[in-house]
Amino acid sequence: MRLRNVAGSREAIAMSRFVVQDPKIRKGNWKDLFGNQHPIHIEIGMGKGRFLMDMAKIHPEINYIGIEKYSSVLIRGIQKMESEELPNLYFIRTDAEEITEIFGKEEIDRIYLNFSDPWPKDRHAKRRLPSHEFLDRYRQILSKDGRLEFKTDNQDLFSFALQQLEPAGWKIEQMTYDLHHDKAMMEGNVMTEYEERFSMKGNPICKYIITMS
C-alpha cells in the first residue's frame, strides 16, 4: 500500500505531547506515565486512531497505547487528539518489531490487531502481525491472563493466522468468520475505519480472541 507523505508530519510528531518520544526508557514502568494502576491495552498498527480513541472514551478505567510506524498516518491520530484530548491514551511511532524493547514482561493486558497489512507474498510471512514470530513477541509482554484480539476482512490472512496458533502455543477463546452476524462477539464491538468501510461493502469480518496456552 502506497502512503502519501504528509509534509511536516515527522516534525509535528516529534513535538506532540500525545506521543511518547522515548518509549524504550519506559519499559516496565508504563503505569507511571498514566499515574495509575489501570490495565494497559495496546493496538499495533493503530492507523488514524479512531478505534483507540473510541475505546479510551468508553473505558476510562483502562489505559491505551497506540503503535503506528507511518508518520503520515499517525499524524491524523494526533490531530484528532488535539480536538479531543483523552488522558488515558498515548501514541508511539515505531515498528512493531520493537515492542519487546518497549514493554516489560507481563506489562500489557490486551493487544489489538485490526486490519493488519496482509503482506501477501510468502517471503514476507514473518512480517504479518499474527505470525508465529510476532506471537512469540506478544508472549513476552502480555500478562498471563491477557488476551489478543485480531480482526480482518482478508480470508487468506485469517486462515494463515489460525494456522500459526497451535505451533506458537496459543489457544482460541472465541472466533467467528462473520463478526457482524455473530451476536455474542458483536457485544461491545467498536469499529475501525476499515471495518466500517468493508462491512458496508458486504465483506464479512473475521475475528478471533486468543490466550496463551
N, CA and C of each residue as an Amber inpcrd file, in Angstrom:
protein
   639
   0.8440000  -1.1830000   0.0000000   0.0000000   0.0000000   0.0000000
   0.8820000   1.2360000   0.0000000   0.6550000   2.1170000  -0.9660000
   1.4470000   3.3370000  -1.0600000   0.8110000   4.4130000  -0.1830000
   1.5920000   4.9940000   0.7090000   1.1000000   6.0230000   1.5970000
   1.6180000   7.3800000   1.1500000   0.7060000   8.3310000   1.0670000
   1.0900000   9.6770000   0.6610000   1.8050000  10.3680000   1.8090000
   2.9620000  10.9360000   1.5160000   3.7170000  11.6480000   2.5380000
   2.9830000  12.9220000   2.9450000   2.9520000  13.1910000   4.2280000
   2.3490000  14.4200000   4.7420000   3.4700000  15.3380000   5.1970000
   3.6180000  16.4410000   4.5190000   4.7050000  17.3730000   4.8230000
   4.6470000  17.8280000   6.2760000   5.7880000  17.7480000   6.9420000
   5.8730000  18.2120000   8.3150000   5.3700000  17.2480000   9.3640000
   4.9570000  16.0510000   8.9440000   4.3690000  15.1180000   9.9050000
   5.3950000  14.6390000  10.9340000   6.6040000  14.3380000  10.5020000
   7.6250000  13.8680000  11.4470000   7.9480000  14.9350000  12.4880000
   8.0380000  16.1670000  12.0540000   8.3280000  17.2620000  12.9730000
   7.1860000  17.4520000  13.9760000   5.9580000  17.3770000  13.4730000
   4.8000000  17.5400000  14.3560000   4.7230000  16.4120000  15.3730000
   5.0380000  15.1890000  14.9410000   5.0210000  14.0360000  15.8460000
   6.0910000  14.1990000  16.9230000   7.2610000  14.6770000  16.5220000
   8.3700000  14.8490000  17.4660000   8.0670000  15.8940000  18.5370000
   7.1310000  16.7990000  18.2590000   6.8000000  17.8610000  19.2030000
   5.4970000  17.5960000  19.9580000   4.7800000  16.5460000  19.5850000
   3.4580000  16.3170000  20.1650000   3.5290000  15.7720000  21.5870000
   2.7130000  16.3230000  22.4720000   2.6550000  15.8320000  23.8520000
   1.8600000  14.5330000  23.9530000   1.2140000  14.1340000  22.8580000
   0.4470000  12.8910000  22.8520000   1.2860000  11.6890000  22.4190000
   2.5060000  11.9580000  21.9790000   3.3960000  10.9100000  21.5020000
   4.5280000  10.7140000  22.5000000   4.7710000   9.4870000  22.9000000
   5.8790000   9.1730000  23.8000000   7.1540000   9.1160000  22.9660000
   8.0500000  10.0330000  23.1840000   9.2210000  10.1830000  22.3300000
  10.3490000   9.2230000  22.6990000  10.3610000   8.7390000  23.9240000
  11.4500000   7.8840000  24.3940000  10.8780000   6.5860000  24.9770000
  10.1510000   5.8170000  24.2080000   9.4120000   4.6720000  24.7640000
  10.2880000   3.5990000  25.4040000  11.4990000   3.4060000  24.9110000
  12.3250000   2.3210000  25.4290000  12.7450000   2.5320000  26.8790000
  12.8790000   3.7800000  27.3050000  13.3030000   4.0240000  28.6800000
  12.1380000   3.8390000  29.6560000  10.9250000   3.6830000  29.1340000
   9.7570000   3.4720000  29.9880000   9.4520000   1.9840000  30.1830000
  10.2420000   1.1280000  29.5920000   9.9980000  -0.3100000  29.6910000
   9.8630000  -0.7400000  31.1460000   8.7570000  -1.4010000  31.4500000
   8.4950000  -1.8750000  32.8040000   7.8510000  -0.8510000  33.7120000
   7.7170000   0.3870000  33.2520000   7.1820000   1.4610000  34.1050000
   6.1120000   2.2960000  33.4010000   5.3600000   1.6840000  32.5080000
   4.3820000   2.4470000  31.7390000   3.2490000   3.0020000  32.5860000
   2.9170000   2.3320000  33.6730000   1.8150000   2.8360000  34.5090000
   2.1690000   4.1690000  35.1570000   3.4610000   4.4350000  35.3140000
   3.8870000   5.7260000  35.8560000   3.4910000   6.8710000  34.9290000
   3.5170000   6.6030000  33.6300000   3.1430000   7.6290000  32.6540000
   1.6900000   8.0600000  32.8480000   0.8270000   7.0790000  33.1240000
  -0.5970000   7.3720000  33.2920000  -0.9350000   7.8100000  34.7180000
  -0.0350000   7.5290000  35.6460000  -0.2680000   7.9350000  37.0230000
  -1.3090000   7.1180000  37.7520000  -1.5030000   5.8690000  37.3250000
  -2.4520000   4.9830000  37.9950000  -2.0460000   3.5350000  37.7370000
  -2.8020000   2.6100000  38.3070000  -2.5020000   1.1900000  38.1720000
  -3.5000000   0.4760000  37.2650000  -4.1370000   1.2180000  36.3890000
  -5.1160000   0.6180000  35.4890000  -4.4440000  -0.3200000  34.4860000
  -5.1870000  -1.3060000  33.9710000  -4.6400000  -2.1870000  32.9300000
  -4.2330000  -1.3880000  31.6980000  -3.2670000  -1.9270000  30.9580000
  -2.8050000  -1.2720000  29.7300000  -3.1460000  -2.1490000  28.5300000
  -3.8410000  -1.5580000  27.5620000  -4.1620000  -2.2170000  26.3030000
  -3.4290000  -1.4900000  25.1790000  -2.9050000  -2.2270000  24.2210000
  -2.2070000  -1.6020000  23.0940000  -2.8240000  -2.0550000  21.7670000
  -2.7940000  -1.1650000  20.7960000  -3.1590000  -1.5150000  19.4260000
  -1.9140000  -1.3700000  18.5710000  -1.5640000  -2.4270000  17.8690000
  -0.3870000  -2.4060000  16.9960000  -0.8630000  -2.1700000  15.5680000
  -0.4150000  -1.0730000  14.9800000  -0.9260000  -0.6530000  13.6840000
  -2.2360000   0.0880000  13.8760000  -2.1980000   1.1920000  14.6150000
  -3.4210000   1.8880000  15.0330000  -4.0410000   2.7470000  13.9510000
  -3.3180000   2.9460000  12.8380000  -3.8760000   3.7650000  11.7670000
  -4.1370000   5.1870000  12.2290000  -5.3190000   5.7050000  11.9070000
  -5.6510000   7.0920000  12.2330000  -6.2060000   7.2570000  13.6390000
  -6.3260000   6.1640000  14.3740000  -6.6330000   6.2690000  15.7930000
  -8.0840000   6.2140000  16.2120000  -9.0040000   6.0480000  15.2640000
 -10.4230000   6.0810000  15.6330000 -10.7750000   5.0050000  16.6580000
 -10.3340000   3.7700000  16.4190000 -10.6750000   2.6570000  17.3080000
 -10.2170000   2.9410000  18.7400000  -8.9390000   3.3150000  18.9120000
  -8.4180000   3.5300000  20.2530000  -9.0460000   4.7330000  20.9360000
  -9.3440000   5.7710000  20.1950000  -9.9790000   6.9340000  20.7980000
 -11.3740000   6.5890000  21.2860000 -12.1050000   5.8160000  20.4940000
 -13.4390000   5.3890000  20.9260000 -13.3400000   4.4890000  22.1520000
 -12.3680000   3.5780000  22.1430000 -12.1910000   2.6830000  23.2790000
 -11.8210000   3.4750000  24.5390000 -10.9440000   4.4470000  24.3900000
 -10.4980000   5.2420000  25.5370000 -11.6450000   6.0520000  26.1390000
 -12.5650000   6.5000000  25.2980000 -13.7210000   7.2450000  25.8010000
 -14.7000000   6.3200000  26.5260000 -14.8880000   5.1280000  25.9810000
 -15.8350000   4.1730000  26.5660000 -15.3010000   3.5880000  27.8650000
 -13.9590000   3.3920000  27.9250000 -13.3410000   2.7070000  29.0630000
 -12.2730000   3.5870000  29.7350000 -12.6920000   4.5780000  30.5090000
 -11.7100000   5.4270000  31.1920000 -10.9150000   4.6790000  32.2590000
 -11.3800000   3.4790000  32.6240000 -10.6870000   2.6620000  33.6240000
  -9.5590000   1.8400000  33.0170000  -9.3020000   2.0200000  31.7340000
  -8.2230000   1.3150000  31.0370000  -7.3130000   2.3360000  30.3730000
  -6.0110000   2.0810000  30.3940000  -5.0390000   2.9140000  29.6940000
  -4.7350000   2.3110000  28.3330000  -4.6110000   3.1670000  27.3260000
  -4.3940000   2.7020000  25.9590000  -3.1350000   3.3170000  25.3520000
  -2.4490000   2.5060000  24.5510000  -1.2870000   2.9740000  23.8020000
  -1.4380000   2.5200000  22.3580000  -1.3440000   3.4610000  21.4420000
  -1.4220000   3.1440000  20.0240000  -0.0400000   3.1550000  19.3950000
   0.2550000   2.1220000  18.6260000   1.5590000   1.9910000  17.9720000
   1.3630000   2.0800000  16.4600000   2.0780000   2.9870000  15.8320000
   1.9750000   3.1710000  14.3870000   3.3470000   3.5900000  13.8530000
   3.7960000   2.9370000  12.7860000   5.1270000   3.2670000  12.2730000
   5.1190000   4.3450000  11.1910000   3.9740000   4.5970000  10.5770000
   3.9360000   5.5630000   9.4820000   3.5490000   6.9530000   9.9910000
   4.4400000   7.9080000   9.8230000   4.1930000   9.2700000  10.2820000
   2.9740000   9.8800000   9.6120000   2.8190000   9.6000000   8.3160000
   1.7200000  10.1930000   7.5640000   0.3600000   9.6950000   8.0200000
   0.3330000   8.5700000   8.7460000  -0.9090000   8.0310000   9.2980000
  -1.0780000   8.4940000  10.7440000  -0.0160000   8.3750000  11.5290000
  -0.0690000   8.7480000  12.9380000  -0.4670000  10.1990000  13.1320000
  -0.0560000  11.0680000  12.2260000  -0.3670000  12.4860000  12.3700000
  -1.8700000  12.7230000  12.4200000  -2.6500000  11.8620000  11.7750000
  -4.1080000  12.0210000  11.7920000  -4.6620000  11.7250000  13.1800000
  -4.0820000  10.7370000  13.8490000  -4.4900000  10.4490000  15.2180000
  -4.1680000  11.6070000  16.1500000  -3.0040000  12.2040000  15.9510000
  -2.6030000  13.3530000  16.7660000  -3.5720000  14.5130000  16.5600000
  -3.9580000  14.7470000  15.3250000  -4.9050000  15.8260000  15.0380000
  -6.2400000  15.5900000  15.7260000  -6.6780000  14.3320000  15.7740000
  -7.9190000  14.0090000  16.4830000  -7.7760000  14.2940000  17.9720000
  -6.6240000  13.9320000  18.5380000  -6.3890000  14.1490000  19.9670000
  -6.3020000  15.6370000  20.3100000  -5.8370000  16.4310000  19.3790000
  -5.7680000  17.8720000  19.6200000  -7.1620000  18.4750000  19.7270000
  -8.1230000  17.8360000  19.0680000  -9.5110000  18.2990000  19.1380000
 -10.2440000  17.7330000  20.3470000  -9.8150000  16.5470000  20.7850000
 -10.4870000  15.8820000  21.9030000  -9.4490000  15.1000000  22.7080000
  -8.7930000  15.7690000  23.6200000  -7.7200000  15.1380000  24.3870000
  -8.2790000  14.1060000  25.3530000  -7.5960000  12.9550000  25.4150000
  -8.0070000  11.8650000  26.2960000  -6.8430000  11.5300000  27.2290000
  -7.0620000  11.5470000  28.5550000  -5.9610000  11.3510000  29.4970000
  -5.4480000   9.9190000  29.5740000  -6.2110000   8.9750000  29.0460000
  -5.8230000   7.5560000  29.1360000  -5.3460000   6.9880000  27.8050000
  -4.8100000   7.8590000  26.9420000  -4.3360000   7.4110000  25.6300000
  -3.0660000   8.1480000  25.2230000  -2.0610000   7.3590000  24.8090000
  -0.8270000   7.9020000  24.2270000  -0.4790000   7.1360000  22.9710000
   0.3750000   7.7420000  22.1440000   0.8130000   7.1260000  20.9070000
   2.3250000   6.9000000  20.9150000   2.7510000   5.9220000  20.1190000
   4.1750000   5.6760000  19.9010000   4.3940000   5.5130000  18.4060000
   5.4110000   6.1700000  17.8640000   5.7750000   5.9200000  16.4680000
   6.9680000   4.9750000  16.4520000   6.7120000   3.7390000  16.0580000
   7.7820000   2.7420000  15.9960000   7.3050000   1.5630000  15.1800000
   8.2250000   0.6950000  14.8420000   7.8940000  -0.5400000  14.1550000
   7.4660000  -1.5790000  15.1770000   6.5370000  -2.4270000  14.8130000
   6.0260000  -3.4540000  15.7310000   7.1260000  -4.3920000  16.2190000
   8.1660000  -4.5620000  15.4400000   9.2500000  -5.4490000  15.8480000
   9.9590000  -4.9670000  17.1140000   9.7440000  -3.7220000  17.4950000
  10.4170000  -3.1350000  18.6520000   9.6730000  -3.3570000  19.9680000
   8.5160000  -3.9980000  19.9490000   7.6700000  -3.9950000  21.1550000
   8.3240000  -4.6400000  22.3710000   9.1530000  -5.6610000  22.1690000
   9.7810000  -6.2920000  23.3340000  10.8740000  -5.4210000  23.9500000
  11.3030000  -4.4040000  23.2150000  12.2700000  -3.4520000  23.7590000
  11.5740000  -2.2750000  24.4380000  10.2600000  -2.1930000  24.2280000
   9.4860000  -1.0650000  24.7450000   8.6720000  -1.4460000  25.9790000
   8.1510000  -2.6670000  25.9920000   7.3100000  -3.1150000  27.1020000
   7.9700000  -4.2640000  27.8500000   7.7710000  -4.2810000  29.1710000
   8.3620000  -5.3000000  30.0110000   7.5120000  -6.5570000  30.0940000
   8.0160000  -7.5500000  30.7840000   7.3330000  -8.8320000  30.9500000
   5.9820000  -8.6340000  31.6390000   4.9390000  -9.1590000  31.0210000
   3.5670000  -9.1300000  31.5510000   3.0560000  -7.7190000  31.8080000
   3.5920000  -6.7410000  31.0800000   3.1970000  -5.3470000  31.3110000
   1.8930000  -4.9720000  30.6080000   1.5230000  -5.7560000  29.5950000
   0.3520000  -5.4420000  28.7780000  -0.7600000  -6.4620000  29.0420000
  -1.9880000  -5.9610000  29.1390000  -3.1240000  -6.8330000  29.4470000
  -3.9330000  -7.2390000  28.2190000  -3.8640000  -6.4560000  27.1640000
  -4.5750000  -6.8400000  25.9420000  -3.8880000  -6.2100000  24.7390000
  -3.8800000  -6.9620000  23.6510000  -3.3000000  -6.4950000  22.3890000
  -4.3790000  -6.5580000  21.3140000  -4.4960000  -5.4730000  20.5400000
  -5.4360000  -5.4250000  19.4270000  -4.6690000  -5.3510000  18.1100000
  -5.0460000  -6.2060000  17.1820000  -4.5650000  -6.1500000  15.7960000
  -5.7910000  -5.9610000  14.9160000  -5.8990000  -4.8300000  14.2920000
  -7.0790000  -4.5270000  13.4880000  -6.7000000  -4.2740000  12.0370000
  -7.1550000  -5.1540000  11.1520000  -6.9890000  -4.9800000   9.7050000
  -5.5320000  -4.7230000   9.3400000  -4.6990000  -5.6060000   9.8370000
  -3.2560000  -5.5000000   9.6190000  -2.8910000  -5.7350000   8.1550000
  -1.7560000  -5.1930000   7.7550000  -1.2230000  -5.4080000   6.4040000
  -1.0690000  -6.9150000   6.1720000  -1.6620000  -7.4670000   5.1080000
  -1.5940000  -8.9240000   4.8940000  -0.2490000  -9.4330000   4.3810000
   0.6250000  -8.5500000   3.9120000   1.9070000  -8.9880000   3.3630000
   1.6990000 -10.2830000   2.5490000   1.0490000 -10.2000000   1.3960000
   0.6030000 -11.3940000   0.6810000   1.6960000 -12.3140000   0.1190000
   2.8970000 -11.7900000  -0.0980000   3.9540000 -12.6430000  -0.6460000
   4.5040000 -13.5730000   0.4330000   4.7240000 -14.8300000   0.0670000
   5.1780000 -15.8340000   1.0360000   6.4700000 -15.4260000   1.7350000
   7.3650000 -14.7810000   1.0110000   8.6550000 -14.4290000   1.6020000
   8.5240000 -13.3720000   2.6980000   7.3490000 -12.7330000   2.7760000
   7.1140000 -11.7080000   3.7900000   6.2590000 -12.2150000   4.9480000
   6.0400000 -13.5190000   5.0200000   5.1350000 -14.0770000   6.0400000
   5.5180000 -13.6650000   7.4570000   6.8200000 -13.5690000   7.7360000
   7.2730000 -13.2260000   9.0820000   6.9040000 -11.7970000   9.4820000
   6.5450000 -10.9760000   8.4920000   6.1820000  -9.5920000   8.7950000
   4.7120000  -9.4530000   9.1850000   3.9260000 -10.4920000   8.9340000
   2.4970000 -10.4300000   9.2590000   2.3140000 -10.4090000  10.7750000
   1.5130000  -9.4800000  11.2660000   1.3800000  -9.2940000  12.7110000
   0.7980000 -10.4990000  13.4560000  -0.0070000 -11.3660000  12.8230000
  -0.4310000 -12.5760000  13.5430000   0.4680000 -13.7900000  13.2910000
   1.6770000 -13.5730000  12.8040000   2.5910000 -14.6770000  12.5100000
   3.1650000 -15.2840000  13.7790000   3.7210000 -16.4820000  13.6430000
   4.3790000 -17.1740000  14.7530000   5.4420000 -16.2700000  15.3880000
   6.2000000 -15.5810000  14.5380000   7.2810000 -14.7160000  15.0330000
   6.7350000 -13.6010000  15.9240000   5.6430000 -12.9820000  15.5000000
   5.0700000 -11.9130000  16.3170000   4.3400000 -12.4700000  17.5330000
   3.7130000 -13.6210000  17.4070000   3.0690000 -14.2350000  18.5670000
   4.0910000 -14.4940000  19.6730000   5.3030000 -14.8550000  19.2900000
   6.3660000 -15.0500000  20.2810000   6.7190000 -13.7320000  20.9710000
   6.6860000 -12.6400000  20.2310000   6.9520000 -11.3350000  20.8300000
   5.8270000 -10.9490000  21.7900000   4.5890000 -11.1690000  21.3710000
   3.4570000 -10.8140000  22.2220000   3.5040000 -11.5960000  23.5400000
   3.9340000 -12.8270000  23.4720000   4.0150000 -13.6640000  24.6680000
   4.9360000 -13.0360000  25.7250000   5.9460000 -12.3380000  25.2650000
   6.9150000 -11.7580000  26.1940000   6.3720000 -10.5610000  26.9690000
   5.3570000  -9.9040000  26.4420000   4.8760000  -8.6730000  27.0910000
   3.4680000  -8.8030000  27.6670000   2.7370000  -9.8450000  27.2880000
   1.3490000  -9.9960000  27.6970000   1.2520000 -10.6700000  29.0640000
   0.3220000 -10.2030000  29.8890000   0.1120000 -10.8070000  31.1990000
  -0.3930000 -12.2420000  31.0370000  -0.2600000 -13.0380000  32.0810000
  -0.6070000 -14.4610000  31.9990000  -2.0570000 -14.6930000  31.5950000
  -2.9530000 -13.8320000  32.0490000  -4.3660000 -13.9680000  31.6910000
  -4.7720000 -12.9610000  30.6100000  -3.7800000 -12.4190000  29.9040000
  -4.0450000 -11.4400000  28.8560000  -4.6290000 -12.0640000  27.6030000
  -5.1400000 -11.2160000  26.7360000  -5.7720000 -11.6780000  25.5040000
  -5.2970000 -10.8600000  24.3130000  -5.3690000 -11.4910000  23.1640000
  -5.0540000 -10.8240000  21.9020000  -6.2830000 -10.9120000  21.0070000
  -6.7020000  -9.7820000  20.4540000  -7.8630000  -9.7300000  19.5690000
  -7.4040000  -9.3190000  18.1720000  -7.8500000 -10.0790000  17.1840000
  -7.4460000  -9.8340000  15.7940000  -8.6770000  -9.7900000  14.9080000
  -8.7970000  -8.7130000  14.1190000  -9.8980000  -8.5640000  13.1660000
  -9.3340000  -8.3030000  11.7750000  -9.9710000  -8.9040000  10.7720000
  -9.5610000  -8.6860000   9.3790000 -10.6910000  -9.0700000   8.4490000
 -10.6830000  -8.4880000   7.2610000 -11.6250000  -8.9350000   6.2240000
 -10.9040000  -9.8220000   5.2110000  -9.6100000 -10.0420000   5.4330000
  -8.7950000 -10.8230000   4.4980000  -8.8390000 -12.3030000   4.9060000
  -9.5730000 -13.0970000   4.1430000  -9.7660000 -14.5020000   4.4890000
  -8.4500000 -15.2760000   4.4860000  -7.5810000 -14.9810000   3.5280000
  -6.2950000 -15.6830000   3.4580000  -5.4390000 -15.3760000   4.6780000
  -5.4230000 -14.1190000   5.0920000  -4.6440000 -13.7410000   6.2680000
  -5.2160000 -14.4070000   7.5210000  -6.5420000 -14.4830000   7.6070000
  -7.1590000 -15.1060000   8.7730000  -6.8340000 -16.5970000   8.8290000
  -6.8780000 -17.2530000   7.6850000  -6.5220000 -18.6750000   7.6430000
  -5.0770000 -18.8750000   8.0690000  -4.1940000 -18.0180000   7.5730000
  -2.7880000 -18.0620000   7.9770000  -2.6570000 -17.8740000   9.4870000
  -3.3760000 -16.8850000  10.0270000  -3.3000000 -16.5920000  11.4500000
  -3.7340000 -17.7900000  12.2940000  -4.7750000 -18.4680000  11.8720000
  -5.2510000 -19.6410000  12.6100000  -4.2090000 -20.7570000  12.5990000
  -3.5200000 -20.9130000  11.4830000  -2.5020000 -21.9610000  11.3710000
  -1.3100000 -21.7120000  12.2910000  -1.0960000 -20.4670000  12.6640000
   0.0590000 -20.0960000  13.4870000  -0.1480000 -20.3820000  14.9760000
  -1.3750000 -20.5250000  15.4060000  -1.6810000 -20.5500000  16.8330000
  -1.1090000 -21.7500000  17.5680000  -1.4490000 -22.9380000  17.1280000
  -1.0180000 -24.1430000  17.8570000   0.4980000 -24.2680000  17.9340000
   1.2270000 -24.0870000  16.8130000   2.6940000 -24.1730000  16.9080000
   3.3020000 -23.1240000  17.8430000   2.6260000 -21.9700000  17.9570000
   3.1600000 -20.8920000  18.8020000   2.6750000 -21.0030000  20.2520000
   1.8080000 -21.9740000  20.5370000   1.3600000 -22.1740000  21.9060000
   0.2470000 -21.2510000  22.3490000  -0.6790000 -20.9400000  21.4370000
  -1.8320000 -20.1110000  21.7610000  -3.1070000 -20.9190000  21.5240000
  -4.1800000 -20.5190000  22.1880000  -5.4590000 -21.2090000  22.0090000
  -6.5770000 -20.1990000  21.7770000  -7.5950000 -20.6440000  21.0540000
  -8.7250000 -19.7830000  20.7050000  -9.7260000 -19.7450000  21.8570000
 -10.1020000 -18.5350000  22.2330000 -11.1630000 -18.3600000  23.2210000
 -12.5000000 -18.1330000  22.5280000 -12.4840000 -17.2920000  21.4880000
 -13.6650000 -17.0420000  20.6600000 -13.2060000 -16.8150000  19.2310000
 -14.0720000 -17.1750000  18.2750000 -13.7120000 -16.9900000  16.8720000
 -14.9770000 -16.9080000  16.0260000 -14.9180000 -16.1010000  14.9790000
 -16.0170000 -16.0340000  14.0320000 -15.4790000 -15.6650000  12.6500000
 -16.1580000 -16.1550000  11.6220000 -15.8350000 -15.7750000  10.2500000
 -16.7620000 -14.6630000   9.7500000 -17.7100000 -14.2420000  10.5800000
 -18.6540000 -13.2020000  10.1780000 -19.0830000 -12.4200000  11.4190000
 -18.2170000 -11.5670000  11.8720000 -18.3830000 -10.8640000  13.1350000
 -19.7190000 -10.1540000  13.2490000 -20.1130000  -9.4560000  12.2050000
 -21.3000000  -8.6100000  12.2950000 -22.6000000  -9.3950000  12.2890000
 -22.5140000 -10.7100000  12.1260000 -23.6810000 -11.5760000  12.2630000
 -23.4940000 -12.5690000  13.4070000 -22.5720000 -12.2630000  14.2900000
 -22.3210000 -13.0990000  15.4640000 -22.6980000 -12.2710000  16.6970000
 -23.8760000 -12.5290000  17.2260000 -24.4270000 -11.7080000  18.3070000
 -23.5020000 -11.6600000  19.5200000 -22.9590000 -12.8030000  19.9070000
 -22.1180000 -12.8650000  21.1020000 -20.8480000 -12.0400000  20.9300000
 -20.1790000 -12.1800000  19.7740000 -18.9120000 -11.4790000  19.5770000
 -19.0940000 -10.0100000  19.2000000 -20.2880000  -9.6440000  18.7730000
 -20.5460000  -8.2400000  18.4530000 -20.8340000  -7.4080000  19.6910000
 -21.1010000  -8.0570000  20.8030000 -21.3930000  -7.3210000  22.0320000
 -20.1720000  -6.4830000  22.4380000 -20.3710000  -5.1770000  22.5000000
 -19.2860000  -4.2720000  22.8600000 -18.2920000  -4.0020000  21.7450000
 -18.5750000  -4.4670000  20.5260000 -17.6410000  -4.2600000  19.4200000
 -17.5240000  -2.7820000  19.0640000 -16.2910000  -2.3310000  18.9000000
 -16.0020000  -0.9680000  18.4580000 -15.3460000  -1.0610000  17.0770000
 -15.9240000  -0.3770000  16.1100000 -15.4380000  -0.5000000  14.7390000
 -14.2710000   0.4380000  14.4420000 -13.4100000  -0.0080000  13.5400000
 -12.3590000   0.8330000  12.9940000 -12.8720000   1.4760000  11.7070000
 -12.0900000   2.4020000  11.1550000 -12.4630000   2.9990000   9.8770000
 -12.5730000   1.9330000   8.7900000 -11.5900000   1.0160000   8.7530000
 -11.6050000  -0.0390000   7.7500000 -12.8010000  -0.9620000   7.9390000
 -13.0900000  -1.2990000   9.1690000 -14.1950000  -2.2120000   9.4390000
 -15.5190000  -1.6430000   8.9390000 -15.7320000  -0.3710000   9.2000000
 -16.9640000   0.2670000   8.7460000 -17.0460000   0.2600000   7.2230000
 -15.9330000   0.5550000   6.5850000 -15.9010000   0.6040000   5.1260000
 -16.1370000  -0.7780000   4.5140000 -15.4320000  -1.7870000   5.0320000
 -15.5460000  -3.1270000   4.4700000 -16.9170000  -3.7470000   4.7420000
 -17.4520000  -3.5210000   5.9360000 -18.7460000  -4.1080000   6.2660000
 -19.8650000  -3.4850000   5.4380000 -19.7290000  -2.2020000   5.1070000
 -20.7290000  -1.5490000   4.2560000 -20.7220000  -2.1290000   2.8510000
 -19.5750000  -2.6480000   2.4290000 -19.4700000  -3.2990000   1.1250000
 -19.9790000  -4.7420000   1.1680000 -20.3010000  -5.2220000   2.3490000
 -20.7730000  -6.5910000   2.4880000 -19.6780000  -7.5940000   2.7520000
 -18.4520000  -7.1210000   2.9950000 -17.3490000  -8.0360000   3.2910000
 -17.5000000  -8.6000000   4.6960000 -17.5090000  -9.9120000   4.8700000
 -17.5650000 -10.4640000   6.2240000 -16.2680000 -10.1830000   6.9740000
 -16.3830000  -9.8840000   8.2430000 -15.2350000  -9.5850000   9.0950000
 -14.9140000 -10.7970000   9.9540000 -13.6780000 -11.2530000   9.8890000
 -13.2270000 -12.3830000  10.7080000 -12.6090000 -11.8270000  11.9950000
 -12.7950000 -12.5650000  13.0770000 -12.1910000 -12.1550000  14.3310000
 -11.8770000 -13.3740000  15.2060000 -10.7340000 -13.2910000  15.9020000
 -10.5130000 -14.2400000  16.9780000 -10.0360000 -13.5050000  18.2200000
 -10.2890000 -14.1290000  19.3560000  -9.7270000 -13.7250000  20.6430000
  -8.9550000 -14.9240000  21.1490000  -7.6660000 -14.7310000  21.4210000
  -6.8230000 -15.8460000  21.8030000  -6.1060000 -15.5820000  23.1210000
  -5.7140000 -16.6640000  23.7700000  -4.9440000 -16.5930000  25.0100000
  -3.7390000 -17.5180000  24.8830000  -2.7890000 -17.3480000  25.7610000
  -1.5980000 -18.2050000  25.7410000  -1.9110000 -19.5400000  26.4130000
  -1.4460000 -20.6190000  25.7930000  -1.6730000 -21.9530000  26.3600000
  -0.8350000 -22.1440000  27.6100000
